């Protein structure tokens, strides 16, 4: 009910569309997945390098947070 109101379609429409989907439709969905997946991977790669370029070390910060929380409990 909520998805019908928010998205404009329900589970029966999705099942019907997937049942009638052509191979070209599936190919375009897979191509879109791979393109956006590649863009997300490259973007996160560049974001990670930008953080290290700015001197931000997430692993050391997380480790410091854990050790601080652990020592505070004793």
Secondary structure per residue as TSV (DSSP state, phi and psi in degrees):
chain	resnum	aa	ss	phi	psi
A	1	X	-	360.0	-46.2
A	2	X	H	-66.7	-42.6
A	3	X	H	-65.1	-32.4
A	4	X	H	-63.8	-41.0
A	5	X	H	-72.9	-40.7
A	6	X	H	-80.8	-44.3
A	7	X	H	-98.8	-23.3
A	8	X	S	89.7	9.4
A	9	X	-	-147.0	161.5
A	10	X	-	-123.4	-179.6
A	11	X	H	-65.8	-34.4
A	12	X	H	-67.1	-38.8
A	13	X	H	-65.9	-40.2
A	14	X	H	-64.3	-45.4
A	15	X	H	-62.1	-40.3
A	16	X	H	-65.2	-43.1
A	17	X	H	-65.3	-41.0
A	18	X	H	-68.5	-32.3
A	19	X	H	-67.9	-35.1
A	20	X	T	-94.3	3.0
A	21	X	-	-64.4	136.7
A	22	X	-	-88.8	165.0
A	23	X	H	-64.2	-31.6
A	24	X	H	-66.4	-37.7
A	25	X	H	-63.1	-43.6
A	26	X	H	-63.5	-40.2
A	27	X	H	-62.6	-42.7
A	28	X	H	-66.4	-35.9
A	29	X	H	-66.0	-41.8
A	30	X	H	-66.9	-40.6
A	31	X	H	-62.8	-42.5
A	32	X	H	-63.1	-40.3
A	33	X	H	-61.5	-47.0
A	34	X	H	-68.0	-37.1
A	35	X	H	-66.0	-49.0
A	36	X	H	-69.3	-32.4
A	37	X	H	-64.8	-42.0
A	38	X	H	-64.6	-42.2
A	39	X	H	-62.7	-40.7
A	40	X	H	-65.9	-40.7
A	41	X	H	-64.6	-45.9
A	42	X	H	-66.5	-39.6
A	43	X	H	-64.2	-42.8
A	44	X	H	-68.3	-33.4
A	45	X	H	-61.2	-48.2
A	46	X	H	-66.4	-36.8
A	47	X	H	-65.4	-40.1
A	48	X	H	-63.8	-40.5
A	49	X	H	-70.2	-33.1
A	50	X	H	-66.2	-39.2
A	51	X	H	-62.5	-44.1
A	52	X	H	-69.2	-33.1
A	53	X	H	-64.4	-34.1
A	54	X	T	-83.4	-1.9
A	55	X	T	85.9	19.1
A	56	X	-	-97.4	118.7
A	57	X	-	-111.5	103.2
A	58	X	H	-68.4	-38.0
A	59	X	H	-66.0	-44.1
A	60	X	H	-66.5	-38.7
A	61	X	H	-65.5	-41.6
A	62	X	H	-66.8	-40.5
A	63	X	H	-64.3	-41.5
A	64	X	H	-63.4	-40.1
A	65	X	H	-62.6	-45.0
A	66	X	H	-63.6	-44.6
A	67	X	H	-67.0	-34.6
A	68	X	H	-66.6	-43.6
A	69	X	H	-66.7	-39.6
A	70	X	H	-66.7	-43.1
A	71	X	H	-71.1	-25.2
A	72	X	H	-74.4	-18.5
A	73	X	H	-85.0	-16.3
A	74	X	-	-89.2	360.0
